[in-house]
Amino acid sequence: MDKPCTWMRAKCRICERSARPDHLFLSDTGQVPGTPRLPDDANGNVPGAADADKSVEPAAARGLSVTDVAGRVGVAAATLRAWERRYGLGPSGRTTGGHRRYSMADVAALQRLQRLTHAGMPVASAALLALEPASQDNLPVVGERHGSDRLARRFAAAVDMLDADRIARTADAVLSERGAASGWTEVFVPQLQALGKRWEATGQGVEREHLAVSVLQAALVRHTRKNTRRHPQPGTRVLAAATPTELHTLPLDALAAALAEAGIVTYVLGSLPKTALHTAVADTSPAVVALWARSRQSTDLALLRGLLTRAPVVCAAGLGWRGPSLPRSVPHLPDLRTAVDAVLAWSS
Ligand code: B12
């Protein structure tokens, strides 16, 4: 610990434990963008912080200070500040005076990070898992080495190490062990969401996100080809495209991979302008056209309506379509499993 730090950031937790200021990478005053500031009341309490857990003692009900949390988590306060700057694992509130106030949910995330690093995971990968939404809170714990948790950890670690070969092998294992729909929904979606959250909180990790997406896309295409070959007489044809402004097209590859397991062929055409979309529909005569929009801003109702006379079934895929009132004949597919079930029902 006395040696100068020459480790990559991901390994510097070793140095952080020794709390040597020359090993910290960023200014100690930096604040993560978007962290809400909560006004103090007359007693210095933080309104709303108590909501995280009403059963805890009064100190926690006001939101915990960095020193309190350092004691609970068992690391130096400087380490907590470094984790906040590097990985976005900070307090959900601050007092008007700028003091950090941690909720019990924030503390739980930090404790998860500790468990994972103690189990041997690099701190950056552990932070990605610890940042996952509460709904995926049955987090990997030490000793739990099965199913999607094990593969999720392996995937996160491979992404963190920028190890394309390991990402590919893990993705292949996920797809063959769990199938495309479960693998995508239970392993890849949480990982991608965590990468997005990290970027949103810290502005970091774009290079890892891009690598994960390109390697994962190749794995999904491999899985699709392998399963298509297993069905010598492919059934229904589906055309899957995104609206012209929607660049998040990876879910279309996941759809194709899941449908291929049932012998359904999908033309995955990415984001298309109107004329190209019409040409593709005319040239492939699909039984189903799925028009994907992840966000409300990228929906295009006119484009969707223009497809109605061109294909037997037109559906609106993705959460973007939740808001707009869709034509009666257009089903909305909010998630991958619903999409697969619907296509299977139409094709039978
Ligand atoms: C990879 C990625 C990219 C890649 C996409 C590459 C590709 N080929 O797909 C690139 C680099 C292109 C990109 C660009 C941008 N991105 Co981006 N990106 C992501 C990331 C990390 C994963 C995207 C993804 O595949 N999501 C799909 C799954 C994994 O997530 P989901 O949509 O939440 O899943 C839900 C549903 O969609 C549904 N579902 C999931 N899969 C499927 C499949 C089917 C068939 C169906 C029907 C439903 C379904 O179920 C899930 C649960 O409800 C997300 C993080 C995230 N949360 O998604 C950010 C994210 C979507 N991006 C974001 C942003 C801001 C951008 C940019 C504006 C950044 C910029 N400044 O340039 C651009 C915009 C591009 C555009 N015009 O569309 C934001 C969007 C914020 C918002 N308000 O929606 C996110 C959420 C990151 C964040 N946390 O801030 N991005």
Residues whose N, C-alpha, C, O or C-beta is under 5 A from the ligand:
A	BS01	B12	F188 V189 L192 Q193 L195 G196 K197 E200 V213 T245 E246 L247 H248 T249 L250 P251 L255 R294 S295 A317 G318 L319 L333 P334 D335 L336 A339
